[in-house]
Amino acid sequence: PAGGGAMSHPLGAEPMLRPRPWRLQAPPPLALPPCSEPLVLRLDCRDPLPAVPGEGVLAILSSAERERLHAYRRPNDRDRFLRGRVGLRLLLAAWHGCPAAAMVIESGAHGKPFCPGGPQFNVSHSGDLILLALHACQRVGVDVEQLRPELEWQPIARRVLSEPQLQALNKLPAPARPEGFLTQWCALEAELKAAGTGFSGLKREQNSALRRWQLELPAGYVGAVAIRL
């Protein structure tokens, strides 16, 4: 995590939403929840990749996506990007009824990918988990973080949390504070990703109409999703 600003929501105040598990070898679950909620799918990097004739899953990616894939130096980062983008393309292709390789994915003014004609989507990954968030019409943002004992979260918290939020965080038992901080961090990231502005739009988005959820994830992970109303 990196950045600065002040969060607009208190610790632990969001309702809970449970992502749907999905294996890339299975058809995408496109049955959407109520229109007030996003569809959030959970991929596990330990599951096998889908079998694709010819060049394999690389054939699904665009040339720009292949270049980005090969730019990652660490194998784990390459694997997460590959699975996330393959999953996204399969999901969008099922939505539009076309081949995954034919899906057009563009980037907005602040670099957020989007699919012309919808649906709205966002992707996040950490550790062995990848989350795909989808909404038919509202802009959506999702974030997941794996708890890491080595993370020096205190300096980040002082930059991104308001004084009341820092006080609430410090009231937690010491062992619970790293997870409490990441809960707040994921909520902020999801909010900003839904806006598509990054930290440059932080103050503006605090006054925008957003709805947020904490995510029910396996032990060792925290996450959040938000939609722009």
Biotite code that builds the C-alpha atoms (Angstrom):
import biotite.structure as struc

atoms = struc.array([
    struc.Atom([0.000, 0.000, 0.000], chain_id="A", res_id=1, res_name="PRO", atom_name="CA", element="C"),
    struc.Atom([1.060, 3.573, -0.701], chain_id="A", res_id=2, res_name="ALA", atom_name="CA", element="C"),
    struc.Atom([-0.527, 6.974, -0.967], chain_id="A", res_id=3, res_name="GLY", atom_name="CA", element="C"),
    struc.Atom([-2.037, 9.702, 1.185], chain_id="A", res_id=4, res_name="GLY", atom_name="CA", element="C"),
    struc.Atom([-5.265, 11.325, 2.262], chain_id="A", res_id=5, res_name="GLY", atom_name="CA", element="C"),
    struc.Atom([-8.008, 10.678, 4.781], chain_id="A", res_id=6, res_name="ALA", atom_name="CA", element="C"),
    struc.Atom([-10.578, 7.917, 4.755], chain_id="A", res_id=7, res_name="MET", atom_name="CA", element="C"),
    struc.Atom([-14.274, 8.736, 4.966], chain_id="A", res_id=8, res_name="SER", atom_name="CA", element="C"),
    struc.Atom([-15.648, 5.605, 6.657], chain_id="A", res_id=9, res_name="HIS", atom_name="CA", element="C"),
    struc.Atom([-15.173, 4.176, 10.175], chain_id="A", res_id=10, res_name="PRO", atom_name="CA", element="C"),
    struc.Atom([-13.448, 0.928, 11.051], chain_id="A", res_id=11, res_name="LEU", atom_name="CA", element="C"),
    struc.Atom([-15.645, -2.131, 10.521], chain_id="A", res_id=12, res_name="GLY", atom_name="CA", element="C"),
    struc.Atom([-18.766, -0.166, 9.536], chain_id="A", res_id=13, res_name="ALA", atom_name="CA", element="C"),
    struc.Atom([-19.374, -1.798, 6.132], chain_id="A", res_id=14, res_name="GLU", atom_name="CA", element="C"),
    struc.Atom([-21.867, -4.634, 5.465], chain_id="A", res_id=15, res_name="PRO", atom_name="CA", element="C"),
    struc.Atom([-20.408, -8.005, 4.470], chain_id="A", res_id=16, res_name="MET", atom_name="CA", element="C"),
    struc.Atom([-20.495, -9.634, 1.028], chain_id="A", res_id=17, res_name="LEU", atom_name="CA", element="C"),
    struc.Atom([-19.258, -13.144, 0.208], chain_id="A", res_id=18, res_name="ARG", atom_name="CA", element="C"),
    struc.Atom([-17.452, -13.556, -3.165], chain_id="A", res_id=19, res_name="PRO", atom_name="CA", element="C"),
    struc.Atom([-18.445, -16.557, -5.266], chain_id="A", res_id=20, res_name="ARG", atom_name="CA", element="C"),
    struc.Atom([-15.651, -19.106, -5.802], chain_id="A", res_id=21, res_name="PRO", atom_name="CA", element="C"),
    struc.Atom([-14.878, -19.726, -9.480], chain_id="A", res_id=22, res_name="TRP", atom_name="CA", element="C"),
    struc.Atom([-12.408, -22.070, -11.161], chain_id="A", res_id=23, res_name="ARG", atom_name="CA", element="C"),
    struc.Atom([-11.251, -20.914, -14.586], chain_id="A", res_id=24, res_name="LEU", atom_name="CA", element="C"),
    struc.Atom([-11.944, -24.356, -16.026], chain_id="A", res_id=25, res_name="GLN", atom_name="CA", element="C"),
    struc.Atom([-15.653, -23.916, -15.245], chain_id="A", res_id=26, res_name="ALA", atom_name="CA", element="C"),
    struc.Atom([-18.144, -21.608, -17.020], chain_id="A", res_id=27, res_name="PRO", atom_name="CA", element="C"),
    struc.Atom([-18.321, -18.123, -15.465], chain_id="A", res_id=28, res_name="PRO", atom_name="CA", element="C"),
    struc.Atom([-21.224, -17.741, -12.984], chain_id="A", res_id=29, res_name="PRO", atom_name="CA", element="C"),
    struc.Atom([-23.092, -14.885, -14.644], chain_id="A", res_id=30, res_name="LEU", atom_name="CA", element="C"),
    struc.Atom([-26.221, -15.037, -12.493], chain_id="A", res_id=31, res_name="ALA", atom_name="CA", element="C"),
    struc.Atom([-26.112, -11.490, -11.118], chain_id="A", res_id=32, res_name="LEU", atom_name="CA", element="C"),
    struc.Atom([-27.058, -10.511, -7.555], chain_id="A", res_id=33, res_name="PRO", atom_name="CA", element="C"),
    struc.Atom([-29.642, -7.751, -6.962], chain_id="A", res_id=34, res_name="PRO", atom_name="CA", element="C"),
    struc.Atom([-28.857, -4.648, -9.020], chain_id="A", res_id=35, res_name="CYS", atom_name="CA", element="C"),
    struc.Atom([-27.811, -2.828, -5.847], chain_id="A", res_id=36, res_name="SER", atom_name="CA", element="C"),
    struc.Atom([-24.867, -5.234, -5.411], chain_id="A", res_id=37, res_name="GLU", atom_name="CA", element="C"),
    struc.Atom([-21.828, -6.128, -7.541], chain_id="A", res_id=38, res_name="PRO", atom_name="CA", element="C"),
    struc.Atom([-20.941, -9.644, -8.610], chain_id="A", res_id=39, res_name="LEU", atom_name="CA", element="C"),
    struc.Atom([-17.618, -10.575, -6.969], chain_id="A", res_id=40, res_name="VAL", atom_name="CA", element="C"),
    struc.Atom([-15.818, -13.761, -8.031], chain_id="A", res_id=41, res_name="LEU", atom_name="CA", element="C"),
    struc.Atom([-12.901, -15.351, -6.180], chain_id="A", res_id=42, res_name="ARG", atom_name="CA", element="C"),
    struc.Atom([-10.144, -17.202, -8.041], chain_id="A", res_id=43, res_name="LEU", atom_name="CA", element="C"),
    struc.Atom([-7.446, -19.315, -6.390], chain_id="A", res_id=44, res_name="ASP", atom_name="CA", element="C"),
    struc.Atom([-4.019, -19.243, -8.047], chain_id="A", res_id=45, res_name="CYS", atom_name="CA", element="C"),
    struc.Atom([-3.466, -22.862, -7.006], chain_id="A", res_id=46, res_name="ARG", atom_name="CA", element="C"),
    struc.Atom([-6.254, -24.055, -9.323], chain_id="A", res_id=47, res_name="ASP", atom_name="CA", element="C"),
    struc.Atom([-5.277, -25.217, -12.838], chain_id="A", res_id=48, res_name="PRO", atom_name="CA", element="C"),
    struc.Atom([-5.558, -22.890, -15.803], chain_id="A", res_id=49, res_name="LEU", atom_name="CA", element="C"),
    struc.Atom([-8.178, -23.669, -18.471], chain_id="A", res_id=50, res_name="PRO", atom_name="CA", element="C"),
    struc.Atom([-7.141, -25.749, -21.467], chain_id="A", res_id=51, res_name="ALA", atom_name="CA", element="C"),
    struc.Atom([-7.032, -23.594, -24.621], chain_id="A", res_id=52, res_name="VAL", atom_name="CA", element="C"),
    struc.Atom([-6.058, -25.128, -28.001], chain_id="A", res_id=53, res_name="PRO", atom_name="CA", element="C"),
    struc.Atom([-3.013, -23.810, -29.858], chain_id="A", res_id=54, res_name="GLY", atom_name="CA", element="C"),
    struc.Atom([-0.980, -21.291, -27.890], chain_id="A", res_id=55, res_name="GLU", atom_name="CA", element="C"),
    struc.Atom([-2.862, -21.991, -24.664], chain_id="A", res_id=56, res_name="GLY", atom_name="CA", element="C"),
    struc.Atom([-4.178, -19.194, -22.463], chain_id="A", res_id=57, res_name="VAL", atom_name="CA", element="C"),
    struc.Atom([-1.712, -16.717, -23.972], chain_id="A", res_id=58, res_name="LEU", atom_name="CA", element="C"),
    struc.Atom([-3.852, -16.791, -27.108], chain_id="A", res_id=59, res_name="ALA", atom_name="CA", element="C"),
    struc.Atom([-6.632, -15.097, -25.118], chain_id="A", res_id=60, res_name="ILE", atom_name="CA", element="C"),
    struc.Atom([-4.503, -12.043, -24.326], chain_id="A", res_id=61, res_name="LEU", atom_name="CA", element="C"),
    struc.Atom([-3.960, -9.012, -26.526], chain_id="A", res_id=62, res_name="SER", atom_name="CA", element="C"),
    struc.Atom([-0.442, -8.125, -27.652], chain_id="A", res_id=63, res_name="SER", atom_name="CA", element="C"),
    struc.Atom([-0.326, -5.286, -25.079], chain_id="A", res_id=64, res_name="ALA", atom_name="CA", element="C"),
    struc.Atom([-1.366, -7.697, -22.336], chain_id="A", res_id=65, res_name="GLU", atom_name="CA", element="C"),
    struc.Atom([1.349, -10.153, -23.356], chain_id="A", res_id=66, res_name="ARG", atom_name="CA", element="C"),
    struc.Atom([3.939, -7.389, -23.190], chain_id="A", res_id=67, res_name="GLU", atom_name="CA", element="C"),
    struc.Atom([2.746, -6.404, -19.743], chain_id="A", res_id=68, res_name="ARG", atom_name="CA", element="C"),
    struc.Atom([2.813, -10.056, -18.642], chain_id="A", res_id=69, res_name="LEU", atom_name="CA", element="C"),
    struc.Atom([6.431, -10.520, -19.708], chain_id="A", res_id=70, res_name="HIS", atom_name="CA", element="C"),
    struc.Atom([7.430, -7.242, -18.033], chain_id="A", res_id=71, res_name="ALA", atom_name="CA", element="C"),
    struc.Atom([6.800, -8.741, -14.597], chain_id="A", res_id=72, res_name="TYR", atom_name="CA", element="C"),
    struc.Atom([10.073, -9.972, -13.129], chain_id="A", res_id=73, res_name="ARG", atom_name="CA", element="C"),
    struc.Atom([8.677, -12.221, -10.406], chain_id="A", res_id=74, res_name="ARG", atom_name="CA", element="C"),
    struc.Atom([6.938, -15.460, -11.479], chain_id="A", res_id=75, res_name="PRO", atom_name="CA", element="C"),
    struc.Atom([4.187, -15.042, -8.886], chain_id="A", res_id=76, res_name="ASN", atom_name="CA", element="C"),
    struc.Atom([3.351, -11.580, -10.210], chain_id="A", res_id=77, res_name="ASP", atom_name="CA", element="C"),
    struc.Atom([3.231, -12.903, -13.782], chain_id="A", res_id=78, res_name="ARG", atom_name="CA", element="C"),
    struc.Atom([0.977, -15.761, -12.718], chain_id="A", res_id=79, res_name="ASP", atom_name="CA", element="C"),
    struc.Atom([-1.481, -13.504, -10.883], chain_id="A", res_id=80, res_name="ARG", atom_name="CA", element="C"),
    struc.Atom([-1.671, -11.072, -13.789], chain_id="A", res_id=81, res_name="PHE", atom_name="CA", element="C"),
    struc.Atom([-2.167, -13.912, -16.294], chain_id="A", res_id=82, res_name="LEU", atom_name="CA", element="C"),
    struc.Atom([-4.933, -15.566, -14.300], chain_id="A", res_id=83, res_name="ARG", atom_name="CA", element="C"),
    struc.Atom([-6.666, -12.301, -13.538], chain_id="A", res_id=84, res_name="GLY", atom_name="CA", element="C"),
    struc.Atom([-6.683, -11.149, -17.155], chain_id="A", res_id=85, res_name="ARG", atom_name="CA", element="C"),
    struc.Atom([-7.680, -14.577, -18.510], chain_id="A", res_id=86, res_name="VAL", atom_name="CA", element="C"),
    struc.Atom([-10.509, -14.744, -15.970], chain_id="A", res_id=87, res_name="GLY", atom_name="CA", element="C"),
    struc.Atom([-11.645, -11.238, -16.868], chain_id="A", res_id=88, res_name="LEU", atom_name="CA", element="C"),
    struc.Atom([-11.637, -12.002, -20.598], chain_id="A", res_id=89, res_name="ARG", atom_name="CA", element="C"),
    struc.Atom([-13.567, -15.251, -20.102], chain_id="A", res_id=90, res_name="LEU", atom_name="CA", element="C"),
    struc.Atom([-16.093, -13.448, -17.932], chain_id="A", res_id=91, res_name="LEU", atom_name="CA", element="C"),
    struc.Atom([-16.601, -10.575, -20.382], chain_id="A", res_id=92, res_name="LEU", atom_name="CA", element="C"),
    struc.Atom([-16.758, -12.988, -23.334], chain_id="A", res_id=93, res_name="ALA", atom_name="CA", element="C"),
    struc.Atom([-19.513, -14.994, -21.632], chain_id="A", res_id=94, res_name="ALA", atom_name="CA", element="C"),
    struc.Atom([-21.375, -11.752, -20.958], chain_id="A", res_id=95, res_name="TRP", atom_name="CA", element="C"),
    struc.Atom([-21.134, -10.594, -24.601], chain_id="A", res_id=96, res_name="HIS", atom_name="CA", element="C"),
    struc.Atom([-21.358, -14.041, -26.222], chain_id="A", res_id=97, res_name="GLY", atom_name="CA", element="C"),
    struc.Atom([-18.106, -13.756, -28.173], chain_id="A", res_id=98, res_name="CYS", atom_name="CA", element="C"),
    struc.Atom([-14.585, -15.293, -28.097], chain_id="A", res_id=99, res_name="PRO", atom_name="CA", element="C"),
    struc.Atom([-12.428, -14.194, -25.178], chain_id="A", res_id=100, res_name="ALA", atom_name="CA", element="C"),
    struc.Atom([-9.618, -13.117, -27.489], chain_id="A", res_id=101, res_name="ALA", atom_name="CA", element="C"),
    struc.Atom([-12.008, -10.778, -29.334], chain_id="A", res_id=102, res_name="ALA", atom_name="CA", element="C"),
    struc.Atom([-12.942, -8.730, -26.264], chain_id="A", res_id=103, res_name="MET", atom_name="CA", element="C"),
    struc.Atom([-11.854, -5.097, -26.470], chain_id="A", res_id=104, res_name="VAL", atom_name="CA", element="C"),
    struc.Atom([-10.489, -3.722, -23.194], chain_id="A", res_id=105, res_name="ILE", atom_name="CA", element="C"),
    struc.Atom([-9.455, -0.070, -23.156], chain_id="A", res_id=106, res_name="GLU", atom_name="CA", element="C"),
    struc.Atom([-8.000, 2.291, -20.529], chain_id="A", res_id=107, res_name="SER", atom_name="CA", element="C"),
    struc.Atom([-9.627, 5.442, -19.168], chain_id="A", res_id=108, res_name="GLY", atom_name="CA", element="C"),
    struc.Atom([-8.038, 8.812, -18.466], chain_id="A", res_id=109, res_name="ALA", atom_name="CA", element="C"),
    struc.Atom([-6.509, 7.588, -15.203], chain_id="A", res_id=110, res_name="HIS", atom_name="CA", element="C"),
    struc.Atom([-5.489, 4.182, -16.541], chain_id="A", res_id=111, res_name="GLY", atom_name="CA", element="C"),
    struc.Atom([-8.472, 2.179, -15.274], chain_id="A", res_id=112, res_name="LYS", atom_name="CA", element="C"),
    struc.Atom([-9.405, -0.557, -17.794], chain_id="A", res_id=113, res_name="PRO", atom_name="CA", element="C"),
    struc.Atom([-12.960, -0.660, -19.127], chain_id="A", res_id=114, res_name="PHE", atom_name="CA", element="C"),
    struc.Atom([-14.993, -2.577, -21.662], chain_id="A", res_id=115, res_name="CYS", atom_name="CA", element="C"),
    struc.Atom([-16.774, -0.384, -24.251], chain_id="A", res_id=116, res_name="PRO", atom_name="CA", element="C"),
    struc.Atom([-20.471, -1.111, -23.947], chain_id="A", res_id=117, res_name="GLY", atom_name="CA", element="C"),
    struc.Atom([-20.104, -2.543, -20.433], chain_id="A", res_id=118, res_name="GLY", atom_name="CA", element="C"),
    struc.Atom([-20.264, -4.214, -18.045], chain_id="A", res_id=119, res_name="PRO", atom_name="CA", element="C"),
    struc.Atom([-18.248, -2.294, -15.451], chain_id="A", res_id=120, res_name="GLN", atom_name="CA", element="C"),
    struc.Atom([-15.461, -4.341, -13.844], chain_id="A", res_id=121, res_name="PHE", atom_name="CA", element="C"),
    struc.Atom([-12.399, -4.261, -11.635], chain_id="A", res_id=122, res_name="ASN", atom_name="CA", element="C"),
    struc.Atom([-9.687, -6.770, -10.646], chain_id="A", res_id=123, res_name="VAL", atom_name="CA", element="C"),
    struc.Atom([-7.456, -7.148, -7.591], chain_id="A", res_id=124, res_name="SER", atom_name="CA", element="C"),
    struc.Atom([-5.027, -9.842, -6.454], chain_id="A", res_id=125, res_name="HIS", atom_name="CA", element="C"),
    struc.Atom([-2.806, -10.656, -3.503], chain_id="A", res_id=126, res_name="SER", atom_name="CA", element="C"),
    struc.Atom([-1.156, -13.879, -2.394], chain_id="A", res_id=127, res_name="GLY", atom_name="CA", element="C"),
    struc.Atom([-3.098, -16.805, -3.841], chain_id="A", res_id=128, res_name="ASP", atom_name="CA", element="C"),
    struc.Atom([-6.351, -14.879, -4.341], chain_id="A", res_id=129, res_name="LEU", atom_name="CA", element="C"),
    struc.Atom([-7.697, -12.947, -7.322], chain_id="A", res_id=130, res_name="ILE", atom_name="CA", element="C"),
    struc.Atom([-10.973, -11.039, -7.112], chain_id="A", res_id=131, res_name="LEU", atom_name="CA", element="C"),
    struc.Atom([-13.065, -10.024, -10.126], chain_id="A", res_id=132, res_name="LEU", atom_name="CA", element="C"),
    struc.Atom([-15.865, -7.514, -9.518], chain_id="A", res_id=133, res_name="ALA", atom_name="CA", element="C"),
    struc.Atom([-18.595, -6.879, -12.088], chain_id="A", res_id=134, res_name="LEU", atom_name="CA", element="C"),
    struc.Atom([-21.623, -4.597, -12.248], chain_id="A", res_id=135, res_name="HIS", atom_name="CA", element="C"),
    struc.Atom([-24.049, -4.140, -15.107], chain_id="A", res_id=136, res_name="ALA", atom_name="CA", element="C"),
    struc.Atom([-24.044, -0.345, -15.012], chain_id="A", res_id=137, res_name="CYS", atom_name="CA", element="C"),
    struc.Atom([-22.335, 1.159, -11.937], chain_id="A", res_id=138, res_name="GLN", atom_name="CA", element="C"),
    struc.Atom([-18.594, 1.768, -11.731], chain_id="A", res_id=139, res_name="ARG", atom_name="CA", element="C"),
    struc.Atom([-17.040, -0.773, -9.386], chain_id="A", res_id=140, res_name="VAL", atom_name="CA", element="C"),
    struc.Atom([-13.773, -1.108, -7.464], chain_id="A", res_id=141, res_name="GLY", atom_name="CA", element="C"),
    struc.Atom([-12.396, -4.079, -5.530], chain_id="A", res_id=142, res_name="VAL", atom_name="CA", element="C"),
    struc.Atom([-9.294, -4.630, -3.412], chain_id="A", res_id=143, res_name="ASP", atom_name="CA", element="C"),
    struc.Atom([-7.796, -7.623, -1.593], chain_id="A", res_id=144, res_name="VAL", atom_name="CA", element="C"),
    struc.Atom([-4.728, -7.751, 0.644], chain_id="A", res_id=145, res_name="GLU", atom_name="CA", element="C"),
    struc.Atom([-2.930, -10.679, 2.215], chain_id="A", res_id=146, res_name="GLN", atom_name="CA", element="C"),
    struc.Atom([-1.871, -10.146, 5.810], chain_id="A", res_id=147, res_name="LEU", atom_name="CA", element="C"),
    struc.Atom([1.916, -9.849, 5.894], chain_id="A", res_id=148, res_name="ARG", atom_name="CA", element="C"),
    struc.Atom([3.790, -9.830, 9.207], chain_id="A", res_id=149, res_name="PRO", atom_name="CA", element="C"),
    struc.Atom([6.603, -7.768, 7.683], chain_id="A", res_id=150, res_name="GLU", atom_name="CA", element="C"),
    struc.Atom([4.330, -4.916, 6.531], chain_id="A", res_id=151, res_name="LEU", atom_name="CA", element="C"),
    struc.Atom([5.233, -1.669, 8.300], chain_id="A", res_id=152, res_name="GLU", atom_name="CA", element="C"),
    struc.Atom([1.691, -0.378, 8.303], chain_id="A", res_id=153, res_name="TRP", atom_name="CA", element="C"),
    struc.Atom([1.922, 2.288, 11.009], chain_id="A", res_id=154, res_name="GLN", atom_name="CA", element="C"),
    struc.Atom([3.506, 5.039, 8.831], chain_id="A", res_id=155, res_name="PRO", atom_name="CA", element="C"),
    struc.Atom([0.940, 4.359, 6.106], chain_id="A", res_id=156, res_name="ILE", atom_name="CA", element="C"),
    struc.Atom([-1.895, 4.517, 8.629], chain_id="A", res_id=157, res_name="ALA", atom_name="CA", element="C"),
    struc.Atom([-0.718, 7.931, 9.814], chain_id="A", res_id=158, res_name="ARG", atom_name="CA", element="C"),
    struc.Atom([-0.897, 9.192, 6.208], chain_id="A", res_id=159, res_name="ARG", atom_name="CA", element="C"),
    struc.Atom([-4.262, 7.741, 5.185], chain_id="A", res_id=160, res_name="VAL", atom_name="CA", element="C"),
    struc.Atom([-6.366, 7.595, 8.366], chain_id="A", res_id=161, res_name="LEU", atom_name="CA", element="C"),
    struc.Atom([-8.130, 10.446, 10.086], chain_id="A", res_id=162, res_name="SER", atom_name="CA", element="C"),
    struc.Atom([-7.448, 11.083, 13.750], chain_id="A", res_id=163, res_name="GLU", atom_name="CA", element="C"),
    struc.Atom([-10.713, 9.409, 14.917], chain_id="A", res_id=164, res_name="PRO", atom_name="CA", element="C"),
    struc.Atom([-9.908, 6.367, 12.782], chain_id="A", res_id=165, res_name="GLN", atom_name="CA", element="C"),
    struc.Atom([-6.389, 6.163, 14.200], chain_id="A", res_id=166, res_name="LEU", atom_name="CA", element="C"),
    struc.Atom([-7.860, 6.305, 17.680], chain_id="A", res_id=167, res_name="GLN", atom_name="CA", element="C"),
    struc.Atom([-10.321, 3.529, 16.835], chain_id="A", res_id=168, res_name="ALA", atom_name="CA", element="C"),
    struc.Atom([-7.506, 1.443, 15.369], chain_id="A", res_id=169, res_name="LEU", atom_name="CA", element="C"),
    struc.Atom([-5.331, 1.956, 18.447], chain_id="A", res_id=170, res_name="ASN", atom_name="CA", element="C"),
    struc.Atom([-8.165, 0.763, 20.685], chain_id="A", res_id=171, res_name="LYS", atom_name="CA", element="C"),
    struc.Atom([-7.950, -2.673, 19.052], chain_id="A", res_id=172, res_name="LEU", atom_name="CA", element="C"),
    struc.Atom([-5.798, -5.331, 20.736], chain_id="A", res_id=173, res_name="PRO", atom_name="CA", element="C"),
    struc.Atom([-2.273, -5.009, 19.333], chain_id="A", res_id=174, res_name="ALA", atom_name="CA", element="C"),
    struc.Atom([-2.408, -8.346, 17.407], chain_id="A", res_id=175, res_name="PRO", atom_name="CA", element="C"),
    struc.Atom([-5.603, -7.188, 15.630], chain_id="A", res_id=176, res_name="ALA", atom_name="CA", element="C"),
    struc.Atom([-4.288, -3.814, 14.465], chain_id="A", res_id=177, res_name="ARG", atom_name="CA", element="C"),
    struc.Atom([-2.538, -4.941, 11.237], chain_id="A", res_id=178, res_name="PRO", atom_name="CA", element="C"),
    struc.Atom([-5.764, -6.567, 10.011], chain_id="A", res_id=179, res_name="GLU", atom_name="CA", element="C"),
    struc.Atom([-7.757, -3.534, 11.193], chain_id="A", res_id=180, res_name="GLY", atom_name="CA", element="C"),
    struc.Atom([-5.524, -1.255, 9.169], chain_id="A", res_id=181, res_name="PHE", atom_name="CA", element="C"),
    struc.Atom([-5.763, -3.412, 6.029], chain_id="A", res_id=182, res_name="LEU", atom_name="CA", element="C"),
    struc.Atom([-9.545, -3.482, 6.411], chain_id="A", res_id=183, res_name="THR", atom_name="CA", element="C"),
    struc.Atom([-9.508, 0.301, 6.206], chain_id="A", res_id=184, res_name="GLN", atom_name="CA", element="C"),
    struc.Atom([-6.952, 0.315, 3.407], chain_id="A", res_id=185, res_name="TRP", atom_name="CA", element="C"),
    struc.Atom([-8.971, -2.069, 1.231], chain_id="A", res_id=186, res_name="CYS", atom_name="CA", element="C"),
    struc.Atom([-12.106, 0.028, 1.735], chain_id="A", res_id=187, res_name="ALA", atom_name="CA", element="C"),
    struc.Atom([-10.253, 3.120, 0.560], chain_id="A", res_id=188, res_name="LEU", atom_name="CA", element="C"),
    struc.Atom([-8.689, 1.364, -2.435], chain_id="A", res_id=189, res_name="GLU", atom_name="CA", element="C"),
    struc.Atom([-12.059, -0.043, -3.504], chain_id="A", res_id=190, res_name="ALA", atom_name="CA", element="C"),
    struc.Atom([-13.603, 3.420, -3.217], chain_id="A", res_id=191, res_name="GLU", atom_name="CA", element="C"),
    struc.Atom([-10.917, 5.077, -5.324], chain_id="A", res_id=192, res_name="LEU", atom_name="CA", element="C"),
    struc.Atom([-10.889, 2.295, -7.906], chain_id="A", res_id=193, res_name="LYS", atom_name="CA", element="C"),
    struc.Atom([-14.656, 2.616, -8.297], chain_id="A", res_id=194, res_name="ALA", atom_name="CA", element="C"),
    struc.Atom([-14.095, 6.313, -8.973], chain_id="A", res_id=195, res_name="ALA", atom_name="CA", element="C"),
    struc.Atom([-11.297, 5.535, -11.428], chain_id="A", res_id=196, res_name="GLY", atom_name="CA", element="C"),
    struc.Atom([-9.244, 8.504, -10.249], chain_id="A", res_id=197, res_name="THR", atom_name="CA", element="C"),
    struc.Atom([-6.591, 7.056, -7.946], chain_id="A", res_id=198, res_name="GLY", atom_name="CA", element="C"),
    struc.Atom([-5.413, 9.126, -5.001], chain_id="A", res_id=199, res_name="PHE", atom_name="CA", element="C"),
    struc.Atom([-5.648, 12.304, -7.069], chain_id="A", res_id=200, res_name="SER", atom_name="CA", element="C"),
    struc.Atom([-9.417, 12.167, -6.604], chain_id="A", res_id=201, res_name="GLY", atom_name="CA", element="C"),
    struc.Atom([-9.471, 11.245, -2.926], chain_id="A", res_id=202, res_name="LEU", atom_name="CA", element="C"),
    struc.Atom([-11.022, 14.425, -1.487], chain_id="A", res_id=203, res_name="LYS", atom_name="CA", element="C"),
    struc.Atom([-13.582, 14.666, -4.256], chain_id="A", res_id=204, res_name="ARG", atom_name="CA", element="C"),
    struc.Atom([-14.664, 11.049, -3.872], chain_id="A", res_id=205, res_name="GLU", atom_name="CA", element="C"),
    struc.Atom([-15.205, 11.406, -0.132], chain_id="A", res_id=206, res_name="GLN", atom_name="CA", element="C"),
    struc.Atom([-18.235, 13.514, -1.023], chain_id="A", res_id=207, res_name="ASN", atom_name="CA", element="C"),
    struc.Atom([-19.470, 11.210, -3.797], chain_id="A", res_id=208, res_name="SER", atom_name="CA", element="C"),
    struc.Atom([-22.314, 8.703, -3.581], chain_id="A", res_id=209, res_name="ALA", atom_name="CA", element="C"),
    struc.Atom([-20.695, 5.328, -3.000], chain_id="A", res_id=210, res_name="LEU", atom_name="CA", element="C"),
    struc.Atom([-21.724, 2.046, -1.463], chain_id="A", res_id=211, res_name="ARG", atom_name="CA", element="C"),
    struc.Atom([-19.124, -0.254, 0.093], chain_id="A", res_id=212, res_name="ARG", atom_name="CA", element="C"),
    struc.Atom([-18.913, -3.810, 1.442], chain_id="A", res_id=213, res_name="TRP", atom_name="CA", element="C"),
    struc.Atom([-16.299, -5.743, 3.364], chain_id="A", res_id=214, res_name="GLN", atom_name="CA", element="C"),
    struc.Atom([-15.603, -9.134, 1.796], chain_id="A", res_id=215, res_name="LEU", atom_name="CA", element="C"),
    struc.Atom([-15.772, -12.526, 3.504], chain_id="A", res_id=216, res_name="GLU", atom_name="CA", element="C"),
    struc.Atom([-12.467, -14.130, 2.514], chain_id="A", res_id=217, res_name="LEU", atom_name="CA", element="C"),
    struc.Atom([-10.294, -17.049, 3.683], chain_id="A", res_id=218, res_name="PRO", atom_name="CA", element="C"),
    struc.Atom([-8.217, -16.564, 6.818], chain_id="A", res_id=219, res_name="ALA", atom_name="CA", element="C"),
    struc.Atom([-5.213, -14.337, 6.211], chain_id="A", res_id=220, res_name="GLY", atom_name="CA", element="C"),
    struc.Atom([-6.935, -12.056, 3.686], chain_id="A", res_id=221, res_name="TYR", atom_name="CA", element="C"),
    struc.Atom([-9.078, -8.928, 3.883], chain_id="A", res_id=222, res_name="VAL", atom_name="CA", element="C"),
    struc.Atom([-10.907, -7.167, 1.073], chain_id="A", res_id=223, res_name="GLY", atom_name="CA", element="C"),
    struc.Atom([-13.575, -4.660, 0.104], chain_id="A", res_id=224, res_name="ALA", atom_name="CA", element="C"),
    struc.Atom([-15.704, -3.732, -2.897], chain_id="A", res_id=225, res_name="VAL", atom_name="CA", element="C"),
    struc.Atom([-17.445, -0.455, -3.750], chain_id="A", res_id=226, res_name="ALA", atom_name="CA", element="C"),
    struc.Atom([-19.804, 0.842, -6.414], chain_id="A", res_id=227, res_name="ILE", atom_name="CA", element="C"),
    struc.Atom([-20.303, 4.438, -7.539], chain_id="A", res_id=228, res_name="ARG", atom_name="CA", element="C"),
    struc.Atom([-24.023, 5.263, -7.349], chain_id="A", res_id=229, res_name="LEU", atom_name="CA", element="C"),
])
